[in-house]
Amino acid sequence: MADRTILIRNLAQVATPCGVDARRGRAMRDLAVIPRAAMAIRDGRFVWVGPESDVPSELRASCDEFDGRGGTAIPGFVDSHTHLPFAGARESEFNRRIEGESYSSIAASGGGIASTVRATRSASEAELASLVAGRVRTMARHGTTTAEAKSGYGLNLDDELKQLRAIRAASADSPVRLVPTCLAAHEFPPDRPRDDSSREEYVNEIVSKIMPAVAAEKLARFCDVFVEEGVFTRDEGRRILEAGVGLGMLPRIHADELSDTDGAALAAELGCASADHLMYVSDRGIRALAASGTVANLLPGTSFFLMSDRYAPARAMIEQGAIVSLSTDCNPGSSMTESMQVVVQLAVLRMKMTVEEALTAATLNGAFSLGLATETGSLEAGKRADFAILDAPSYFHLVYHYGVNLVASVWRDGVDVLRAQDSKSASQSFS
């Protein structure tokens, strides 16, 4: 029955940030931690969260019980920066990097993003949707319930649309809520010259053809641009994002990833939902973010995967009052992981965030950057019942017990999605 209550009981702990707004500064450490807890769900939303001894009698009277088996409940992870719709793999490049070859050398030989563009262009929409669905299932198994997903490996009208349609197709039966972003401004097409005339031609194509077509089909909630030396300039980025806003999309920026291009300040000026990467953000950029509502979305998996010692200055951002979130940057070239657990571990062990800050950044603040903080990102009455139960006695084990998948069950909108996936797989195998 639709109004049947589900009672999640026998939890060692519930650990969650609280509220419908982003958390900044010291407030990122303020988790509600409830020992020996329970949670009640009806119609896909929480109706009660608290100590199991205090569960209201009317909820106990008519409910379906789920045994939490002494685990810890946390909000489902919100992965607010991914590049899910791609084809092909680049493991051979990974080995070449290990052996010391530079990215520019790999790119010059036809590797790098160009190889992913070729593979993605060659794939059909159905093939891309299937690839997205597989990655989304892996995300869910590791505790993610909401994820942003970008295009950016098509770099022409037809293939950018194909990527975004693949995201939409995969969303139809997905254990993870997908939020699409148009990233036609990820790079310049590798099959075109890099002269000034060709650059202007592609920027014009993004603004006058690609993004209007995306908007006409309502394929993307956000638009994004990679502002970086050798890629898109600040002026080009501004033009592209302002055009996207005019079409009803909200702006995001890949900023200050490889050098300080003042991208963070541009993001704050334009009121972007997020400025992402930020390994080379300046003090001015941090101050601009702290004075704004733009989220500093940090991607430590990228630094780790590229074997770099340079991580975004998370401590400085938090201490100056910027909103900080965490994401995987799942992509085939610089961060091939779907696991937000790994990202939380790197945030603590490499960027010196506290476990509480990292959990807040990976849940509520990520939801805020996607405009979903009123709906998800914390375990509170009224919000969607999106959560993971860890096979662990406390949330500290997210980092303390590293290198393993601690997730025992994952729920989105009050549905045990791992069980639902297993049931679907079993029925298909016998059909």
Secondary structure by P-SEA (a helix, b strand, c coil): cccbbbbbccccbbbbbbccccccccccccccccccbbbbbccccccccccccccccccccbbbbbbccbbbbcccccccccccccccccaaaaaaaaacccaaaaaaacccaaaaaaaaaaccaaaaaaaaaaaaaaaaaaccccbbbbccccccaaaaaaaaaaaaaaacccccbbbbbbcccccccccccccaaaaaaaaaaaaccaaaaaaaaccccbbbbbcccccccaaaaaaaaaaaaaabbbbbbbcccccccaaaaaaaaaccccccccccccaaaaaaaaaccccccccaaaaaaaccccccaaaaaaaaccbbbbbccccccccccccaaaaaaaaaacccccaaaaaaaacaaaaaaacccccccccccccccbbbbbcccccccccccccccccccccccccaaaaaaaaaaaaaaac
